[in-house]
């Protein structure tokens, strides 16, 4: 099994669709900006289940996020007839980093009262 984490900005608003069994899927893309001298990598992402419906309103263009999940590939031919490979992430975890959004999410943090309270 592979696992990847990507930090970047959402480049396409989430769109809710439903599988043939009626499960919701929020599809969106994340731009992984690697620096001003390098091109961004655009990752297609899919978040499944109840979280897809509840988080879709926050997954809007420009929102800073960190996502993690498993990667799969998708072979296709673009509009110019060139064979391409796309990378898709089946999202397991989403962390909103603040910034844009239809509603500004509250940042959540866990604070330990003392070093003895840290769970690891």
ZALUM-134465 format. One record per atom (N, C-alpha, C): residue number from 1; atom name; x, y, z. Coordinates in pm, 1 decimal, padded with zeros to 6 digits. Example, Ala and Ser with C-alpha at 12.3 -4.5 7.8 and 13.67 -1.06 7.14 Angstrom:
<nodes>
+-----+-------+----------+----------+----------+
| num | atomo |       xx |       yy |       zz |
+-----+-------+----------+----------+----------+
|   1 |     N |  01319.0 | -00569.0 |  00780.0 |
|   1 |    CA |  01230.0 | -00450.0 |  00780.0 |
|   1 |     C |  01320.0 | -00330.0 |  00780.0 |
|   2 |     N |  01285.0 | -00225.0 |  00708.0 |
|   2 |    CA |  01367.0 | -00106.0 |  00714.0 |
|   2 |     C |  01290.0 |  00003.0 |  00787.0 |
+-----+-------+----------+----------+----------+
</nodes>
This chain:
<nodes>
+-----+-------+----------+----------+----------+
| num | atomo |       xx |       yy |       zz |
+-----+-------+----------+----------+----------+
|   1 |     N |  00085.0 | -00118.3 |  00000.0 |
|   1 |    CA |  00000.0 |  00000.0 |  00000.0 |
|   1 |     C |  00089.0 |  00123.8 |  00000.0 |
|   2 |     N |  00049.6 |  00225.0 | -00074.6 |
|   2 |    CA |  00124.3 |  00349.8 | -00077.1 |
|   2 |     C |  00044.9 |  00458.2 | -00006.0 |
|   3 |     N |  00113.7 |  00553.4 |  00053.1 |
|   3 |    CA |  00050.3 |  00666.1 |  00119.9 |
|   3 |     C |  00129.2 |  00790.9 |  00082.7 |
|   4 |     N |  00056.8 |  00899.8 |  00053.8 |
|   4 |    CA |  00120.9 |  01024.7 |  00016.1 |
|   4 |     C |  00052.8 |  01138.6 |  00090.0 |
|   5 |     N |  00131.0 |  01241.0 |  00121.8 |
|   5 |    CA |  00077.9 |  01364.4 |  00180.5 |
|   5 |     C |  00115.1 |  01478.8 |  00088.6 |
|   6 |     N |  00018.4 |  01565.8 |  00061.4 |
|   6 |    CA |  00037.3 |  01680.1 | -00026.6 |
|   6 |     C | -00011.6 |  01804.6 |  00045.8 |
|   7 |     N |  00070.3 |  01909.0 |  00044.1 |
|   7 |    CA |  00029.7 |  02039.5 |  00096.3 |
|   7 |     C |  00024.2 |  02135.7 | -00021.4 |
|   8 |     N | -00083.9 |  02209.9 | -00030.8 |
|   8 |    CA | -00097.9 |  02305.0 | -00140.0 |
|   8 |     C | -00230.0 |  02378.5 | -00130.2 |
|   9 |     N | -00269.8 |  02436.5 | -00242.6 |
|   9 |    CA | -00395.6 |  02509.2 | -00248.2 |
|   9 |     C | -00491.3 |  02439.1 | -00342.6 |
|  10 |     N | -00617.2 |  02440.8 | -00306.6 |
|  10 |    CA | -00718.5 |  02380.2 | -00393.2 |
|  10 |     C | -00726.7 |  02463.8 | -00520.6 |
|  11 |     N | -00718.9 |  02396.0 | -00634.1 |
|  11 |    CA | -00720.4 |  02465.3 | -00762.8 |
|  11 |     C | -00852.6 |  02449.0 | -00836.8 |
|  12 |     N | -00939.7 |  02364.7 | -00783.8 |
|  12 |    CA | -01073.0 |  02345.5 | -00842.9 |
|  12 |     C | -01169.3 |  02313.9 | -00729.3 |
|  13 |     N | -01278.7 |  02388.5 | -00721.0 |
|  13 |    CA | -01378.6 |  02365.7 | -00616.7 |
|  13 |     C | -01424.2 |  02220.2 | -00613.8 |
|  14 |     N | -01452.8 |  02173.1 | -00494.2 |
|  14 |    CA | -01503.1 |  02036.9 | -00480.0 |
|  14 |     C | -01639.6 |  02024.3 | -00547.6 |
|  15 |     N | -01658.1 |  01910.9 | -00611.7 |
|  15 |    CA | -01785.1 |  01879.3 | -00677.2 |
|  15 |     C | -01833.6 |  01747.2 | -00619.4 |
|  16 |     N | -01954.5 |  01747.9 | -00565.1 |
|  16 |    CA | -02010.4 |  01626.2 | -00506.1 |
|  16 |     C | -02077.3 |  01543.1 | -00614.6 |
|  17 |     N | -02041.3 |  01416.7 | -00616.8 |
|  17 |    CA | -02105.7 |  01318.2 | -00704.0 |
|  17 |     C | -02140.8 |  01198.7 | -00617.6 |
|  18 |     N | -02213.5 |  01106.2 | -00673.4 |
|  18 |    CA | -02254.8 |  00988.4 | -00597.6 |
|  18 |     C | -02219.3 |  00862.3 | -00675.4 |
|  19 |     N | -02168.7 |  00763.2 | -00603.1 |
|  19 |    CA | -02136.9 |  00635.8 | -00666.0 |
|  19 |     C | -02266.6 |  00564.8 | -00701.6 |
|  20 |     N | -02256.5 |  00454.1 | -00772.5 |
|  20 |    CA | -02376.3 |  00378.4 | -00809.5 |
|  20 |     C | -02448.7 |  00323.6 | -00686.9 |
|  21 |     N | -02376.8 |  00310.9 | -00575.8 |
|  21 |    CA | -02440.4 |  00263.6 | -00451.5 |
|  21 |     C | -02491.8 |  00379.1 | -00365.4 |
|  22 |     N | -02477.6 |  00503.8 | -00415.4 |
|  22 |    CA | -02530.0 |  00619.6 | -00344.2 |
|  22 |     C | -02433.7 |  00685.7 | -00246.4 |
|  23 |     N | -02309.4 |  00640.4 | -00242.8 |
|  23 |    CA | -02210.6 |  00701.2 | -00152.7 |
|  23 |     C | -02159.1 |  00831.7 | -00211.8 |
|  24 |     N | -02151.6 |  00938.7 | -00131.2 |
|  24 |    CA | -02101.8 |  01066.4 | -00182.2 |
|  24 |     C | -01950.5 |  01067.2 | -00201.9 |
|  25 |     N | -01907.2 |  01140.8 | -00305.5 |
|  25 |    CA | -01765.4 |  01160.2 | -00334.5 |
|  25 |     C | -01746.2 |  01308.2 | -00366.1 |
|  26 |     N | -01650.9 |  01372.1 | -00297.3 |
|  26 |    CA | -01614.7 |  01510.3 | -00328.8 |
|  26 |     C | -01486.8 |  01505.9 | -00410.7 |
|  27 |     N | -01494.9 |  01546.4 | -00537.3 |
|  27 |    CA | -01378.7 |  01550.3 | -00625.6 |
|  27 |     C | -01328.1 |  01694.2 | -00633.6 |
|  28 |     N | -01196.3 |  01712.0 | -00615.9 |
|  28 |    CA | -01134.7 |  01843.5 | -00624.1 |
|  28 |     C | -00989.4 |  01824.5 | -00665.4 |
|  29 |     N | -00917.8 |  01933.3 | -00688.7 |
|  29 |    CA | -00776.4 |  01921.3 | -00723.4 |
|  29 |     C | -00694.3 |  02012.7 | -00632.8 |
|  30 |     N | -00569.3 |  01972.4 | -00610.9 |
|  30 |    CA | -00477.2 |  02046.9 | -00525.3 |
|  30 |     C | -00352.3 |  02078.2 | -00605.6 |
|  31 |     N | -00310.3 |  02205.3 | -00601.4 |
|  31 |    CA | -00187.0 |  02247.9 | -00666.0 |
|  31 |     C | -00074.2 |  02241.6 | -00563.9 |
|  32 |     N |  00025.3 |  02161.1 | -00593.8 |
|  32 |    CA |  00143.7 |  02145.3 | -00509.6 |
|  32 |     C |  00250.4 |  02238.5 | -00566.3 |
|  33 |     N |  00261.3 |  02358.4 | -00508.7 |
|  33 |    CA |  00357.4 |  02458.2 | -00556.8 |
|  33 |     C |  00494.3 |  02427.0 | -00499.7 |
|  34 |     N |  00586.9 |  02394.4 | -00586.9 |
|  34 |    CA |  00719.0 |  02350.6 | -00543.0 |
|  34 |     C |  00820.7 |  02462.9 | -00538.3 |
|  35 |     N |  00779.3 |  02583.5 | -00556.5 |
|  35 |    CA |  00870.5 |  02697.4 | -00556.4 |
|  35 |     C |  00846.6 |  02783.8 | -00677.7 |
|  36 |     N |  00896.0 |  02907.2 | -00673.8 |
|  36 |    CA |  00865.5 |  02999.2 | -00782.8 |
|  36 |     C |  00935.5 |  02964.9 | -00913.5 |
|  37 |     N |  01041.2 |  02885.0 | -00908.8 |
|  37 |    CA |  01112.2 |  02848.1 | -01030.8 |
|  37 |     C |  01069.8 |  02713.1 | -01087.5 |
|  38 |     N |  00974.3 |  02648.0 | -01021.7 |
|  38 |    CA |  00929.1 |  02516.0 | -01067.2 |
|  38 |     C |  00779.3 |  02520.2 | -01094.4 |
|  39 |     N |  00737.0 |  02434.0 | -01185.3 |
|  39 |    CA |  00594.1 |  02424.8 | -01215.4 |
|  39 |     C |  00520.0 |  02353.7 | -01103.9 |
|  40 |     N |  00396.2 |  02394.4 | -01082.9 |
|  40 |    CA |  00311.3 |  02327.9 | -00984.1 |
|  40 |     C |  00269.2 |  02191.4 | -01037.0 |
|  41 |     N |  00248.9 |  02099.3 | -00946.0 |
|  41 |    CA |  00193.6 |  01968.4 | -00980.0 |
|  41 |     C |  00048.1 |  01970.6 | -00935.3 |
|  42 |     N | -00042.8 |  01933.3 | -01023.7 |
|  42 |    CA | -00184.6 |  01932.1 | -00991.7 |
|  42 |     C | -00227.9 |  01788.8 | -00963.8 |
|  43 |     N | -00284.2 |  01767.7 | -00846.5 |
|  43 |    CA | -00328.5 |  01635.5 | -00802.6 |
|  43 |     C | -00480.6 |  01631.5 | -00799.4 |
|  44 |     N | -00539.6 |  01530.7 | -00863.3 |
|  44 |    CA | -00683.3 |  01507.3 | -00853.4 |
|  44 |     C | -00708.1 |  01432.0 | -00724.1 |
|  45 |     N | -00807.9 |  01475.3 | -00649.0 |
|  45 |    CA | -00834.7 |  01414.8 | -00518.8 |
|  45 |     C | -00981.6 |  01379.2 | -00506.9 |
|  46 |     N | -01008.5 |  01269.7 | -00436.1 |
|  46 |    CA | -01144.7 |  01225.9 | -00410.0 |
|  46 |     C | -01160.6 |  01191.2 | -00262.8 |
|  47 |     N | -01256.2 |  01255.8 | -00198.6 |
|  47 |    CA | -01288.5 |  01229.9 | -00058.3 |
|  47 |     C | -01423.6 |  01160.5 | -00054.6 |
|  48 |     N | -01430.3 |  01046.1 |  00010.7 |
|  48 |    CA | -01550.2 |  00961.9 |  00007.8 |
|  48 |     C | -01625.6 |  00965.3 |  00139.5 |
|  49 |     N | -01755.6 |  00935.0 |  00131.7 |
|  49 |    CA | -01837.7 |  00916.9 |  00250.3 |
|  49 |     C | -01899.1 |  01046.1 |  00302.8 |
|  50 |     N | -01946.2 |  01039.4 |  00427.2 |
|  50 |    CA | -02015.0 |  01152.9 |  00489.0 |
|  50 |     C | -01926.8 |  01277.0 |  00496.4 |
|  51 |     N | -01796.2 |  01256.2 |  00515.3 |
|  51 |    CA | -01705.3 |  01371.9 |  00521.5 |
|  51 |     C | -01705.2 |  01448.2 |  00390.1 |
|  52 |     N | -01727.7 |  01379.5 |  00279.0 |
|  52 |    CA | -01731.6 |  01445.7 |  00148.6 |
|  52 |     C | -01840.5 |  01552.0 |  00146.4 |
|  53 |     N | -01958.5 |  01516.8 |  00192.9 |
|  53 |    CA | -02069.4 |  01612.4 |  00193.5 |
|  53 |     C | -02046.9 |  01724.8 |  00293.8 |
|  54 |     N | -01995.4 |  01692.5 |  00411.4 |
|  54 |    CA | -01980.6 |  01795.4 |  00514.1 |
|  54 |     C | -01862.7 |  01888.9 |  00487.8 |
|  55 |     N | -01758.1 |  01843.1 |  00421.8 |
|  55 |    CA | -01640.7 |  01927.2 |  00397.4 |
|  55 |     C | -01642.1 |  01997.5 |  00262.8 |
|  56 |     N | -01729.8 |  01958.3 |  00172.4 |
|  56 |    CA | -01729.2 |  02013.9 |  00036.4 |
|  56 |     C | -01737.7 |  02166.0 |  00036.2 |
|  57 |     N | -01813.8 |  02224.9 |  00126.6 |
|  57 |    CA | -01828.4 |  02370.5 |  00127.0 |
|  57 |     C | -01698.5 |  02441.9 |  00165.1 |
|  58 |     N | -01605.2 |  02371.0 |  00228.3 |
|  58 |    CA | -01476.8 |  02429.5 |  00264.8 |
|  58 |     C | -01368.9 |  02404.5 |  00158.6 |
|  59 |     N | -01392.8 |  02309.9 |  00071.3 |
|  59 |    CA | -01294.2 |  02270.9 | -00029.8 |
|  59 |     C | -01314.0 |  02354.4 | -00155.4 |
|  60 |     N | -01275.2 |  02480.5 | -00146.9 |
|  60 |    CA | -01296.7 |  02575.5 | -00256.3 |
|  60 |     C | -01163.2 |  02627.4 | -00307.9 |
|  61 |     N | -01165.1 |  02675.2 | -00429.6 |
|  61 |    CA | -01044.1 |  02723.6 | -00495.8 |
|  61 |     C | -00971.5 |  02825.2 | -00407.2 |
|  62 |     N | -00841.5 |  02803.5 | -00388.8 |
|  62 |    CA | -00758.7 |  02893.7 | -00309.2 |
|  62 |     C | -00737.6 |  02849.3 | -00166.6 |
|  63 |     N | -00823.0 |  02760.6 | -00115.0 |
|  63 |    CA | -00811.0 |  02712.2 |  00022.7 |
|  63 |     C | -00682.0 |  02632.3 |  00039.5 |
|  64 |     N | -00601.4 |  02666.9 |  00139.5 |
|  64 |    CA | -00479.8 |  02590.7 |  00168.4 |
|  64 |     C | -00518.2 |  02463.6 |  00243.9 |
|  65 |     N | -00465.6 |  02350.0 |  00199.3 |
|  65 |    CA | -00496.8 |  02221.1 |  00261.4 |
|  65 |     C | -00372.9 |  02132.6 |  00264.5 |
|  66 |     N | -00378.7 |  02035.7 |  00352.0 |
|  66 |    CA | -00287.0 |  01922.5 |  00347.4 |
|  66 |     C | -00374.9 |  01799.1 |  00339.8 |
|  67 |     N | -00349.5 |  01715.6 |  00240.1 |
|  67 |    CA | -00427.3 |  01592.8 |  00226.1 |
|  67 |     C | -00331.8 |  01474.0 |  00231.0 |
|  68 |     N | -00384.0 |  01361.3 |  00274.6 |
|  68 |    CA | -00306.1 |  01237.9 |  00266.1 |
|  68 |     C | -00399.6 |  01126.3 |  00223.8 |
|  69 |     N | -00342.4 |  01029.8 |  00154.4 |
|  69 |    CA | -00422.3 |  00918.5 |  00106.1 |
|  69 |     C | -00339.0 |  00827.5 |  00017.6 |
|  70 |     N | -00407.3 |  00744.3 | -00057.8 |
|  70 |    CA | -00339.8 |  00649.3 | -00145.5 |
|  70 |     C | -00344.6 |  00699.8 | -00290.1 |
|  71 |     N | -00241.1 |  00665.4 | -00365.4 |
|  71 |    CA | -00227.1 |  00713.6 | -00502.6 |
|  71 |     C | -00261.9 |  00603.6 | -00601.7 |
|  72 |     N | -00331.2 |  00642.5 | -00706.9 |
|  72 |    CA | -00354.8 |  00552.5 | -00820.1 |
|  72 |     C | -00326.8 |  00631.4 | -00947.9 |
|  73 |     N | -00306.3 |  00560.6 | -01056.9 |
|  73 |    CA | -00280.3 |  00627.1 | -01184.3 |
|  73 |     C | -00398.4 |  00610.4 | -01278.1 |
|  74 |     N | -00406.5 |  00701.1 | -01372.4 |
|  74 |    CA | -00513.7 |  00700.9 | -01470.5 |
|  74 |     C | -00451.4 |  00733.7 | -01605.4 |
|  75 |     N | -00450.1 |  00636.5 | -01698.4 |
|  75 |    CA | -00396.2 |  00661.1 | -01831.8 |
|  75 |     C | -00507.5 |  00715.0 | -01920.7 |
|  76 |     N | -00473.5 |  00820.3 | -01996.2 |
|  76 |    CA | -00572.4 |  00878.9 | -02086.3 |
|  76 |     C | -00502.0 |  00946.0 | -02203.5 |
|  77 |     N | -00580.0 |  00982.1 | -02303.6 |
|  77 |    CA | -00530.1 |  01053.9 | -02419.2 |
|  77 |     C | -00587.6 |  01195.0 | -02414.4 |
|  78 |     N | -00501.3 |  01296.3 | -02418.6 |
|  78 |    CA | -00550.3 |  01433.7 | -02409.1 |
|  78 |     C | -00614.5 |  01477.9 | -02540.5 |
|  79 |     N | -00663.3 |  01601.0 | -02544.2 |
|  79 |    CA | -00736.0 |  01649.8 | -02661.3 |
|  79 |     C | -00647.8 |  01662.0 | -02785.9 |
|  80 |     N | -00513.9 |  01659.2 | -02767.1 |
|  80 |    CA | -00420.8 |  01664.6 | -02880.4 |
|  80 |     C | -00373.6 |  01527.0 | -02924.0 |
|  81 |     N | -00432.0 |  01421.6 | -02865.7 |
|  81 |    CA | -00396.4 |  01285.8 | -02903.3 |
|  81 |     C | -00271.2 |  01232.0 | -02835.5 |
|  82 |     N | -00222.6 |  01300.9 | -02733.6 |
|  82 |    CA | -00101.8 |  01258.6 | -02662.2 |
|  82 |     C | -00140.7 |  01172.3 | -02542.5 |
|  83 |     N | -00074.0 |  01056.3 | -02531.2 |
|  83 |    CA | -00099.5 |  00969.3 | -02415.7 |
|  83 |     C | -00042.0 |  01032.6 | -02290.3 |
|  84 |     N | -00122.5 |  01035.5 | -02183.6 |
|  84 |    CA | -00083.4 |  01097.3 | -02056.9 |
|  84 |     C | -00113.8 |  01002.1 | -01941.8 |
|  85 |     N | -00051.8 |  01030.3 | -01829.3 |
|  85 |    CA | -00082.3 |  00958.2 | -01706.0 |
|  85 |     C | -00120.4 |  01061.2 | -01600.8 |
|  86 |     N | -00235.5 |  01043.0 | -01539.3 |
|  86 |    CA | -00279.5 |  01130.0 | -01430.3 |
|  86 |     C | -00266.2 |  01055.9 | -01298.2 |
|  87 |     N | -00243.4 |  01132.7 | -01193.8 |
|  87 |    CA | -00231.0 |  01074.5 | -01059.9 |
|  87 |     C | -00348.3 |  01120.0 | -00975.0 |
|  88 |     N | -00414.0 |  01024.5 | -00913.7 |
|  88 |    CA | -00530.6 |  01051.9 | -00831.2 |
|  88 |     C | -00502.8 |  01010.7 | -00687.4 |
|  89 |     N | -00554.5 |  01087.7 | -00594.1 |
|  89 |    CA | -00539.8 |  01055.1 | -00452.6 |
|  89 |     C | -00676.7 |  01025.7 | -00394.7 |
|  90 |     N | -00689.5 |  00905.8 | -00336.7 |
|  90 |    CA | -00810.1 |  00873.1 | -00259.8 |
|  90 |     C | -00781.4 |  00923.1 | -00118.5 |
|  91 |     N | -00845.5 |  01032.6 | -00081.6 |
|  91 |    CA | -00813.0 |  01105.9 |  00040.7 |
|  91 |     C | -00863.1 |  01032.2 |  00164.5 |
|  92 |     N | -00770.7 |  01012.8 |  00258.1 |
|  92 |    CA | -00806.1 |  00957.4 |  00389.1 |
|  92 |     C | -00818.1 |  01066.8 |  00493.9 |
|  93 |     N | -00731.6 |  01169.2 |  00485.5 |
|  93 |    CA | -00730.2 |  01278.4 |  00582.1 |
|  93 |     C | -00718.3 |  01412.1 |  00510.6 |
|  94 |     N | -00790.0 |  01512.1 |  00564.6 |
|  94 |    CA | -00784.5 |  01648.7 |  00512.9 |
|  94 |     C | -00760.3 |  01741.3 |  00631.1 |
|  95 |     N | -00665.5 |  01833.8 |  00615.3 |
|  95 |    CA | -00643.0 |  01937.9 |  00715.8 |
|  95 |     C | -00655.8 |  02072.2 |  00645.9 |
|  96 |     N | -00754.3 |  02151.7 |  00686.0 |
|  96 |    CA | -00770.9 |  02285.6 |  00631.5 |
|  96 |     C | -00669.7 |  02375.9 |  00700.3 |
|  97 |     N | -00596.8 |  02453.5 |  00621.4 |
|  97 |    CA | -00488.6 |  02534.8 |  00677.0 |
|  97 |     C | -00525.5 |  02681.3 |  00693.0 |
|  98 |     N | -00652.4 |  02714.2 |  00685.6 |
|  98 |    CA | -00692.1 |  02854.3 |  00692.4 |
|  98 |     C | -00695.5 |  02911.7 |  00552.7 |
|  99 |     N | -00712.5 |  03041.9 |  00541.4 |
|  99 |    CA | -00716.6 |  03103.5 |  00410.0 |
|  99 |     C | -00858.0 |  03112.6 |  00358.3 |
| 100 |     N | -00875.1 |  03091.4 |  00228.4 |
| 100 |    CA | -01006.1 |  03106.9 |  00165.9 |
| 100 |     C | -01100.9 |  02995.9 |  00206.5 |
| 101 |     N | -01227.1 |  03018.0 |  00178.6 |
| 101 |    CA | -01329.7 |  02918.1 |  00205.9 |
| 101 |     C | -01462.8 |  02987.2 |  00220.1 |
| 102 |     N | -01572.4 |  02916.9 |  00194.1 |
| 102 |    CA | -01703.5 |  02979.2 |  00204.2 |
| 102 |     C | -01737.5 |  03012.8 |  00348.9 |
| 103 |     N | -01684.1 |  02937.5 |  00439.4 |
| 103 |    CA | -01693.3 |  02966.2 |  00581.9 |
| 103 |     C | -01554.0 |  02944.1 |  00636.4 |
| 104 |     N | -01505.2 |  03036.4 |  00716.1 |
| 104 |    CA | -01369.4 |  03021.2 |  00765.7 |
| 104 |     C | -01365.6 |  02916.3 |  00875.3 |
| 105 |     N | -01294.6 |  02807.7 |  00853.1 |
| 105 |    CA | -01287.4 |  02704.3 |  00955.6 |
| 105 |     C | -01202.7 |  02748.9 |  01073.2 |
| 106 |     N | -01239.2 |  02704.4 |  01189.9 |
| 106 |    CA | -01160.3 |  02730.6 |  01309.2 |
| 106 |     C | -01041.8 |  02636.7 |  01308.5 |
| 107 |     N | -00923.0 |  02690.4 |  01334.3 |
| 107 |    CA | -00808.6 |  02601.3 |  01345.0 |
| 107 |     C | -00821.2 |  02524.6 |  01474.3 |
| 108 |     N | -00796.1 |  02396.0 |  01466.3 |
| 108 |    CA | -00804.3 |  02311.4 |  01583.4 |
| 108 |     C | -00664.8 |  02273.1 |  01625.7 |
| 109 |     N | -00640.1 |  02280.6 |  01752.3 |
| 109 |    CA | -00511.0 |  02235.3 |  01801.3 |
| 109 |     C | -00532.2 |  02162.6 |  01933.1 |
| 110 |     N | -00442.0 |  02070.5 |  01958.1 |
| 110 |    CA | -00445.9 |  01997.0 |  02084.2 |
| 110 |     C | -00337.7 |  02055.5 |  02170.7 |
| 111 |     N | -00374.0 |  02099.7 |  02290.0 |
| 111 |    CA | -00276.5 |  02158.5 |  02379.8 |
| 111 |     C | -00262.3 |  02069.9 |  02502.5 |
| 112 |     N | -00142.4 |  02036.7 |  02531.1 |
| 112 |    CA | -00114.6 |  01959.4 |  02652.0 |
| 112 |     C | -00083.9 |  02058.3 |  02763.5 |
| 113 |     N | -00135.5 |  02032.9 |  02881.9 |
| 113 |    CA | -00110.4 |  02120.0 |  02996.0 |
| 113 |     C |  00032.7 |  02107.2 |  03044.9 |
| 114 |     N |  00090.5 |  01990.0 |  03029.8 |
| 114 |    CA |  00230.1 |  01970.4 |  03067.3 |
| 114 |     C |  00289.3 |  01864.7 |  02975.9 |
| 115 |     N |  00417.6 |  01849.0 |  02980.1 |
| 115 |    CA |  00484.4 |  01750.8 |  02895.9 |
| 115 |     C |  00436.9 |  01609.9 |  02926.0 |
| 116 |     N |  00391.0 |  01586.4 |  03047.9 |
| 116 |    CA |  00341.3 |  01453.1 |  03085.5 |
| 116 |     C |  00210.1 |  01419.1 |  03017.7 |
| 117 |     N |  00138.3 |  01522.0 |  02968.5 |
| 117 |    CA |  00008.7 |  01499.3 |  02903.3 |
| 117 |     C |  00021.6 |  01464.4 |  02755.8 |
| 118 |     N |  00140.5 |  01477.0 |  02698.8 |
| 118 |    CA |  00159.3 |  01445.9 |  02558.0 |
| 118 |     C |  00144.5 |  01295.0 |  02539.5 |
| 119 |     N |  00056.4 |  01250.0 |  02446.7 |
| 119 |    CA |  00025.0 |  01108.3 |  02434.3 |
| 119 |     C |  00132.0 |  01022.0 |  02367.9 |
| 120 |     N |  00245.1 |  01075.2 |  02330.7 |
| 120 |    CA |  00347.2 |  00993.1 |  02265.9 |
| 120 |     C |  00481.8 |  01017.5 |  02326.4 |
+-----+-------+----------+----------+----------+
</nodes>
